[in-house]
Amino acid sequence: MVQTAVRKPTPCFWSWSWQSQPLQICFDRWGTGSQPLLLLPALSTVSHRSELAALAQQLLTEHPGKFQITVLDWPGFGGSDRKPLNYGPALYRQFLQDFVQKHFTGQIAVVAAGHAAGYAMALADQGLWSRIVLVAPTWRGPLAVMGLGAGARKRIEGLVRSPLLGQALYGLNTHPAFLKWMYQRHVFVNHDRLTPDYIAQRHRNTQKSGARYAPAAFVTGGLDPASTRQTVLDWFTSASPETSPEILLLMADNAPPKSKAEMEALAALPQVQVQHLPGTLGLAEELGESVGKAIAPFLTA
């Protein structure tokens, strides 16, 4: 029975609204254990809950019958609705808080990858989390990391949102050849995993109706959960002793230098436990089994 639960998650749907706009949210449930655990995929052009399938499977294998794991798709990504909204930090903070309060009772553990780490930490003072695992955490979008100014990034987002030119620009940014280049440069260490079938599957995920709006915001920095490093650091000290969660950071040792510098700044905080793995920004997906083995003792302590 455990193996069946590991292989086949139960797909679930939830109706949520933002500023009077109804959205259907897609998420998976893995396992039937008594300990709830929320997994949050990284935000990216190709963000999808399936990226965390190997991690979920490994945790259930490590501790059969222990966890009930929820893996969600963010609004605007994956199987969730992709409406032409103005996607930004306020939407995602409210969504995450509402989702947790709707589907869980009491504090829960959360595993957050990439930008999702910032949104989990932004709610660290709300008493939602018992433990937080940050997997290759980031908080700046690609064009912001490249040093492009806020005005230019906003103009680019506007172009991608426009009816005809925007679809053409988005098509170039999600062309299979470009996706493979992106994975090779920033996401996976083992390039042998980037088979034609894998890239085709990731490309299909980017071609759904309305798919360009949330990724356009991500790439241009519109989904950055904070505007300064200091704001991010402050999240680690803002919670009261009664609500402060334990925190584990998984350092991606092969991450790009600027992203790794941000991870190292977080790792230097005294309240943060740190483990190292030889991955880059796609650590949670590429090394899902290794991540599961690394974090299982922390989640069950």
Summary of the structure (lengths in Angstrom):
residues: 301
radius of gyration: 18.1
end to end distance: 25.1
largest distance: 54.1
contacts: 1038
relative contact order: 0.17
helix: 46%
strand: 19%
